[in-house]
């Protein structure tokens, strides 16, 4: 699938797969059509499961934008866009969608294989 066309849970899944800061790396699950990440609990504490939606939640997407130095802009003709440090830009229906497409493409490439249930 073209990364520049991903939306919703498919885009969230791609961002989770691209984000090397998640623990444990690559531990991303699909539950009820949503993306879940798992962080390890403490010595006597259970693991924590978190709904992961960087394309709609600024608390998740915002730190990625800041860390990766993604600029957000708006074009009257095309709408919201995210732009990386190399000047590549990718459009989205919202600022977060454009920025997360930009991030996913920069880490995973222009086309990726996503789980069938997200197609």
Order of alpha helices (4+ residues) and beta strands (2+ residues): alpha-beta-beta-beta-alpha-beta-beta-beta-alpha
